[in-house]
Amino acid sequence: MAKAQARRPPRHYFSFRSPYSWLAHRELTEHHPALARSLRRIPFWEPDALSQKLLTEAGGSFVYQPMSREKHFYILQDVRRLTRARGLDVSWPVDRDPHWEVPHLAWFAAARHGVDAAFTDAVFRARWLEGRDICDPAVVADIARDVGADPDEAAGAFDSDTYRAAGVEALLSISRDGVFGVPFFVAGAEKFWGLDRLAPFLAALDGSGTGPAATEAPPAPVGPGEHADPGHAGGCG
């Protein structure tokens, strides 16, 4: 099993919902563009009822735990610090009943046209710098049109059997890799969660990193009745 896992290409799990995913994407594309192009990118999102049903039927599960109110407020402060340090003027979006299949399944439509990288850039920019509602199909259609994808195909991807199936494959990969938050990177058997784990991930790809297991204690088990909210400053989980 370990050898089979080692043969899988390095993976980068991202979510348009996550500010840390956005910042990790910027770090990769601006400072490591060749690697950014070569990594296998896999969208991560909280599945709706239909995606959850299809995932369960396929034998997968989704391990994400909603964050606490306290962690949410911490992230607001932390992201403000991180963006100011990078000279970015973040426009924090207000999510009202978001449907995350809309932008994330649209990503597969963009990938079909070979413009997934441009689509990723544009969706992150729309959400975090322009404050647009990326769960609005009309917004997704505008973005798709701008980057050279079919706007109707992208905007309606959440209602497409083809892209629902592609989404289930992504969710199954999330399940296999035990992804509980984003950004999340996998290099062979090594896993790295968070913006602040990007450098160790890059080192692991170079063969010079030891990975987190050699330097960090495992998390304490969650006791009966406790709520699991694993987290640190560099990831949404």
DRENLOLUM-577196 format. One record per residue (C-alpha): residue number from 1; residue in one letter; chain; x, y, z. Coordinates in steps of 0.25 Angstrom, whole numbers, m for minus. Layout:
// DRENLOLUM-577196
REC, k, r, c, px, py, pz
REC, NUM, a, A, X, Y, Z
...
// end
This chain:
// DRENLOLUM-577196
REC, k, r, c, px, py, pz
REC, 1, m, A, 0, 0, 0
REC, 2, a, A, 11, 10, 4
REC, 3, k, A, 18, 7, m10
REC, 4, a, A, 5, 9, m17
REC, 5, q, A, 3, 22, m10
REC, 6, a, A, 17, 27, m13
REC, 7, r, A, 15, 25, m28
REC, 8, r, A, 3, 35, m27
REC, 9, p, A, 7, 49, m32
REC, 10, p, A, 8, 61, m22
REC, 11, r, A, m5, 66, m19
REC, 12, h, A, m10, 80, m15
REC, 13, y, A, m24, 81, m9
REC, 14, f, A, m30, 95, m9
REC, 15, s, A, m44, 101, m7
REC, 16, f, A, m49, 114, m12
REC, 17, r, A, m56, 116, 1
REC, 18, s, A, m42, 117, 9
REC, 19, p, A, m34, 129, 10
REC, 20, y, A, m22, 121, 14
REC, 21, s, A, m24, 113, 1
REC, 22, w, A, m24, 126, m7
REC, 23, l, A, m11, 131, 0
REC, 24, a, A, m4, 117, m3
REC, 25, h, A, m9, 118, m17
REC, 26, r, A, m2, 132, m19
REC, 27, e, A, 11, 127, m12
REC, 28, l, A, 11, 115, m22
REC, 29, t, A, 8, 122, m35
REC, 30, e, A, 16, 134, m32
REC, 31, h, A, 29, 128, m26
REC, 32, h, A, 28, 113, m31
REC, 33, p, A, 21, 114, m44
REC, 34, a, A, 26, 102, m51
REC, 35, l, A, 23, 94, m38
REC, 36, a, A, 9, 100, m38
REC, 37, r, A, 6, 95, m52
REC, 38, s, A, 11, 81, m50
REC, 39, l, A, 4, 78, m37
REC, 40, r, A, m9, 71, m37
REC, 41, r, A, m19, 81, m32
REC, 42, i, A, m32, 75, m26
REC, 43, p, A, m44, 84, m21
REC, 44, f, A, m49, 82, m7
REC, 45, w, A, m62, 87, m2
REC, 46, e, A, m73, 82, 7
REC, 47, p, A, m83, 74, m1
REC, 48, d, A, m97, 76, m2
REC, 49, a, A, m108, 66, 0
REC, 50, l, A, m107, 60, m14
REC, 51, s, A, m91, 60, m14
REC, 52, q, A, m91, 53, 0
REC, 53, k, A, m101, 43, m5
REC, 54, l, A, m93, 39, m17
REC, 55, l, A, m80, 39, m9
REC, 56, t, A, m86, 30, 1
REC, 57, e, A, m91, 21, m10
REC, 58, a, A, m77, 20, m15
REC, 59, g, A, m71, 16, m2
REC, 60, g, A, m65, 29, 3
REC, 61, s, A, m67, 39, 14
REC, 62, f, A, m64, 53, 17
REC, 63, v, A, m57, 56, 30
REC, 64, y, A, m57, 71, 31
REC, 65, q, A, m62, 77, 44
REC, 66, p, A, m69, 91, 44
REC, 67, m, A, m60, 101, 51
REC, 68, s, A, m63, 107, 65
REC, 69, r, A, m68, 122, 66
REC, 70, e, A, m55, 125, 73
REC, 71, k, A, m47, 119, 62
REC, 72, h, A, m55, 127, 52
REC, 73, f, A, m52, 140, 59
REC, 74, y, A, m37, 136, 60
REC, 75, i, A, m36, 134, 45
REC, 76, l, A, m42, 148, 42
REC, 77, q, A, m30, 154, 50
REC, 78, d, A, m20, 144, 45
REC, 79, v, A, m24, 146, 30
REC, 80, r, A, m24, 161, 32
REC, 81, r, A, m9, 160, 37
REC, 82, l, A, m5, 151, 26
REC, 83, t, A, m11, 160, 15
REC, 84, r, A, m6, 173, 21
REC, 85, a, A, 8, 167, 21
REC, 86, r, A, 7, 163, 6
REC, 87, g, A, 1, 177, 2
REC, 88, l, A, m13, 171, m1
REC, 89, d, A, m26, 178, 2
REC, 90, v, A, m35, 167, 5
REC, 91, s, A, m50, 168, 3
REC, 92, w, A, m56, 158, 13
REC, 93, p, A, m68, 152, 6
REC, 94, v, A, m81, 150, 13
REC, 95, d, A, m86, 136, 10
REC, 96, r, A, m102, 135, 11
REC, 97, d, A, m106, 120, 9
REC, 98, p, A, m94, 117, 0
REC, 99, h, A, m95, 105, m10
REC, 100, w, A, m80, 101, m11
REC, 101, e, A, m83, 91, m23
REC, 102, v, A, m85, 104, m32
REC, 103, p, A, m71, 109, m33
REC, 104, h, A, m64, 96, m30
REC, 105, l, A, m71, 87, m40
REC, 106, a, A, m70, 99, m50
REC, 107, w, A, m55, 97, m48
REC, 108, f, A, m56, 83, m55
REC, 109, a, A, m63, 90, m67
REC, 110, a, A, m51, 100, m67
REC, 111, a, A, m41, 88, m67
REC, 112, r, A, m48, 82, m78
REC, 113, h, A, m45, 94, m87
REC, 114, g, A, m31, 95, m81
REC, 115, v, A, m33, 108, m74
REC, 116, d, A, m34, 102, m60
REC, 117, a, A, m21, 110, m55
REC, 118, a, A, m27, 123, m61
REC, 119, f, A, m41, 120, m55
REC, 120, t, A, m35, 117, m41
REC, 121, d, A, m28, 131, m41
REC, 122, a, A, m40, 138, m45
REC, 123, v, A, m49, 131, m35
REC, 124, f, A, m40, 134, m24
REC, 125, r, A, m38, 148, m28
REC, 126, a, A, m53, 150, m29
REC, 127, r, A, m56, 145, m15
REC, 128, w, A, m44, 150, m7
REC, 129, l, A, m41, 163, m15
REC, 130, e, A, m54, 167, m21
REC, 131, g, A, m64, 162, m11
REC, 132, r, A, m73, 155, m21
REC, 133, d, A, m82, 143, m18
REC, 134, i, A, m75, 132, m25
REC, 135, c, A, m87, 123, m22
REC, 136, d, A, m96, 131, m31
REC, 137, p, A, m96, 124, m45
REC, 138, a, A, m97, 137, m52
REC, 139, v, A, m83, 141, m45
REC, 140, v, A, m77, 128, m49
REC, 141, a, A, m82, 129, m64
REC, 142, d, A, m76, 143, m64
REC, 143, i, A, m62, 137, m59
REC, 144, a, A, m63, 126, m69
REC, 145, r, A, m66, 135, m81
REC, 146, d, A, m54, 143, m77
REC, 147, v, A, m44, 132, m76
REC, 148, g, A, m49, 125, m89
REC, 149, a, A, m58, 114, m83
REC, 150, d, A, m72, 112, m87
REC, 151, p, A, m80, 121, m78
REC, 152, d, A, m93, 112, m78
REC, 153, e, A, m86, 99, m76
REC, 154, a, A, m78, 105, m64
REC, 155, a, A, m90, 112, m58
REC, 156, g, A, m98, 99, m59
REC, 157, a, A, m87, 89, m55
REC, 158, f, A, m94, 87, m42
REC, 159, d, A, m106, 82, m49
REC, 160, s, A, m98, 73, m58
REC, 161, d, A, m97, 57, m56
REC, 162, t, A, m83, 58, m63
REC, 163, y, A, m78, 68, m54
REC, 164, r, A, m85, 62, m41
REC, 165, a, A, m77, 49, m45
REC, 166, a, A, m64, 57, m46
REC, 167, g, A, m67, 63, m33
REC, 168, v, A, m69, 50, m26
REC, 169, e, A, m56, 45, m31
REC, 170, a, A, m50, 58, m24
REC, 171, l, A, m57, 55, m12
REC, 172, l, A, m52, 40, m12
REC, 173, s, A, m38, 45, m13
REC, 174, i, A, m41, 54, m1
REC, 175, s, A, m46, 42, 6
REC, 176, r, A, m34, 33, 3
REC, 177, d, A, m24, 44, 7
REC, 178, g, A, m31, 47, 20
REC, 179, v, A, m32, 62, 16
REC, 180, f, A, m39, 70, 27
REC, 181, g, A, m36, 84, 24
REC, 182, v, A, m29, 93, 13
REC, 183, p, A, m19, 96, 8
REC, 184, f, A, m14, 81, 8
REC, 185, f, A, m2, 76, 1
REC, 186, v, A, 2, 61, m1
REC, 187, a, A, 16, 57, m5
REC, 188, g, A, 17, 42, m5
REC, 189, a, A, 13, 37, 9
REC, 190, e, A, 16, 51, 15
REC, 191, k, A, 4, 60, 18
REC, 192, f, A, 4, 75, 20
REC, 193, w, A, m7, 84, 25
REC, 194, g, A, m8, 99, 24
REC, 195, l, A, m1, 111, 18
REC, 196, d, A, 10, 110, 28
REC, 197, r, A, 13, 96, 24
REC, 198, l, A, 16, 100, 9
REC, 199, a, A, 31, 101, 11
REC, 200, p, A, 32, 87, 18
REC, 201, f, A, 24, 81, 6
REC, 202, l, A, 34, 88, m4
REC, 203, a, A, 45, 82, 4
REC, 204, a, A, 39, 68, 3
REC, 205, l, A, 38, 69, m12
REC, 206, d, A, 53, 72, m12
REC, 207, g, A, 56, 60, m4
REC, 208, s, A, 61, 69, 7
REC, 209, g, A, 50, 70, 17
REC, 210, t, A, 46, 60, 28
REC, 211, g, A, 32, 63, 28
REC, 212, p, A, 23, 67, 40
REC, 213, a, A, 23, 53, 46
REC, 214, a, A, 38, 54, 50
REC, 215, t, A, 37, 67, 57
REC, 216, e, A, 23, 68, 63
REC, 217, a, A, 15, 61, 73
REC, 218, p, A, 2, 54, 69
REC, 219, p, A, m11, 62, 73
REC, 220, a, A, m17, 57, 85
REC, 221, p, A, m29, 48, 83
REC, 222, v, A, m43, 54, 84
REC, 223, g, A, m50, 49, 97
REC, 224, p, A, m65, 44, 97
REC, 225, g, A, m74, 56, 95
REC, 226, e, A, m63, 66, 91
REC, 227, h, A, m64, 74, 78
REC, 228, a, A, m53, 71, 68
REC, 229, d, A, m47, 85, 63
REC, 230, p, A, m33, 82, 59
REC, 231, g, A, m26, 94, 55
REC, 232, h, A, m14, 104, 54
REC, 233, a, A, m12, 117, 48
REC, 234, g, A, m9, 113, 34
REC, 235, g, A, m21, 105, 30
REC, 236, c, A, m36, 104, 30
REC, 237, g, A, m42, 91, 36
// end
